[in-house]
Amino acid sequence: MDNENEQSGTSGDGRGDETIIPATPSDDDYVREADAQSDIEASEGGEAFAVDDDQGEVFTEEDPIQLFRNWLALAGRHEVNDPNAMALATVDRAGMPNVRMVLLKDVGTRGFTFYSSAESVKGLELEGTPKAALCFHWKSIRRQVRVRGTVEALSAEESDEYFASRSRGSQLGAVASFQSRVLDERETLERRIEDYDAIYKNRDIPRPDNWHGFLIQPVEIEFWVNRPYRLHDRKQFTLGKGGGWKSVNLYP
Ligand SMILES: Cc1cc2nc3c(=O)[nH]c(=O)nc-3n(C[C@H](O)[C@H](O)[C@H](O)COP(=O)(O)O)c2cc1C
C-alpha cells in the first residue's frame, strides 16, 4: 500500500483486526513468552517481567509516594523512553472527560507536578474543575499506577525556576505557542518563534504568565502489577481525614 497509515488500518466493524490488535494470549502463548523472557533475563542478569512471571513482593512500602518513587526508578531502568509520561484526565464544563499525555516533573509528599499552558484546553478544564486523574503504564515492567486528586497552580517562583532550567528552544516554544488553539499553517508558528528569538536576543526569556506548574494533590493512588493469567495484584491507598494513608487490596 502507498500510504504508510493504511497498512495497518482497522476493520472498523467492531470485531477488531488481528493485524494490529494482538490476539488474546493462549496458555501456550503465556508459556512461550515466559520462556523467551527468561532467556533474555538470564543473559542480562536482570529482573523478571514476563507476562507469566511472578514478580514477587512489589508493594514494598507502606507510604504510596515512596512506593511510587521506587516503581518510577525501576521503570526508568527499563522503559525505552519517557518513564515519567503519564495520561492526564480532566473534564470539561459538561462533564465530558478528556485525556492526554504529559510529563511528570516532580513527585513528593505534596503531590505530582507537570507543566503546561493555563490557556490550553487542559488548563481551562482544570480552571473549571480543579480535579484530575493520572495514569502511568510501564509496558516493560507490566505495572500501572493511577492517581486521583485536586489540582492547584504551583507558585510563580517554582514555575520560574523550572522554566529557567529548560532549553532556550523549549522556552521559545512555550512563549510562541498558543497551545490548543487553531493554527492556520506551520509557518505561522515558525515565524512567531523567529520573532521571539529576535526580541529576546542576548536576553533571558521570561516565563509566560500563562505557563506554569500544576500540582496534583493525591487523595487516592492505586498500584497494579501484572500476574499470570490476569490474576493481577492491586493495592489502593486512600488519604484519610487525618492525613494518613489507608490501603486495601482490590480484586483484579
Ligand atoms: C509523551 C508525551 C509527553 C507530553 N508532555 C507534555 C507536557 O508535559 N506538557 C504539555 O503541555 N503537553 C505535553 N504533551 C502534549 C500533550 O499530550 C497535548 O498534546 C497538549 O498538552 C495539548 O493538550 P490539551 O489541548 O488537552 O491542553 C506531551 C505529549 C506526549 C505524547
The ligand as a Tripos MOL2 file, in Angstrom:
@<TRIPOS>MOLECULE
LIG
   31    33     1     0     0
SMALL
NO_CHARGES

@<TRIPOS>ATOM
      1 C1          4.9050   11.6400   25.9370 C.3       1 LIG1
      2 C2          4.2330   12.9890   25.8680 C.ar      1 LIG1
      3 C3          4.5450   13.9530   26.8100 C.ar      1 LIG1
      4 C4          3.9330   15.2070   26.7800 C.ar      1 LIG1
      5 N1          4.2220   16.0980   27.7640 N.ar      1 LIG1
      6 C5          3.5580   17.2870   27.8110 C.ar      1 LIG1
      7 C6          3.7540   18.1840   28.9180 C.ar      1 LIG1
      8 O1          4.4860   17.8990   29.8730 O.2       1 LIG1
      9 N2          3.0690   19.3530   28.9020 N.ar      1 LIG1
     10 C7          2.2030   19.6960   27.8810 C.ar      1 LIG1
     11 O2          1.6400   20.7910   27.9290 O.2       1 LIG1
     12 N3          1.9880   18.8560   26.8330 N.ar      1 LIG1
     13 C8          2.6300   17.6530   26.7850 C.ar      1 LIG1
     14 N4          2.4070   16.7840   25.7450 N.ar      1 LIG1
     15 C9          1.4170   17.1680   24.7160 C.3       1 LIG1
     16 C10         0.0080   16.8840   25.2480 C.3       1 LIG1
     17 O3         -0.2700   15.4900   25.1630 O.3       1 LIG1
     18 C11        -1.0910   17.6590   24.4880 C.3       1 LIG1
     19 O4         -0.9920   17.4200   23.0930 O.3       1 LIG1
     20 C12        -1.0060   19.1670   24.7110 C.3       1 LIG1
     21 O5         -0.6080   19.4940   26.0230 O.3       1 LIG1
     22 C13        -2.3450   19.8290   24.4200 C.3       1 LIG1
     23 O6         -3.3360   19.2300   25.2320 O.3       1 LIG1
     24 P1         -4.7250   19.9900   25.5360 P.3       1 LIG1
     25 O7         -5.2040   20.5420   24.2370 O.co2     1 LIG1
     26 O8         -5.6390   18.9680   26.0990 O.co2     1 LIG1
     27 O9         -4.4270   21.0920   26.5230 O.co2     1 LIG1
     28 C14         3.0070   15.5210   25.7540 C.ar      1 LIG1
     29 C15         2.6960   14.5380   24.7990 C.ar      1 LIG1
     30 C16         3.2910   13.2920   24.8610 C.ar      1 LIG1
     31 C17         2.9120   12.2570   23.8530 C.3       1 LIG1
@<TRIPOS>BOND
     1     1     2 1
     2     2     3 ar
     3     2    30 ar
     4     3     4 ar
     5     4     5 ar
     6     4    28 ar
     7     5     6 ar
     8     6     7 ar
     9     6    13 1
    10     7     8 2
    11     7     9 ar
    12     9    10 ar
    13    10    11 2
    14    10    12 ar
    15    12    13 ar
    16    13    14 ar
    17    14    15 1
    18    14    28 ar
    19    15    16 1
    20    16    17 1
    21    16    18 1
    22    18    19 1
    23    18    20 1
    24    20    21 1
    25    20    22 1
    26    22    23 1
    27    23    24 1
    28    24    25 2
    29    24    26 1
    30    24    27 1
    31    28    29 ar
    32    29    30 ar
    33    30    31 1
@<TRIPOS>SUBSTRUCTURE
     1 LIG1         1 GROUP 0 **** ****
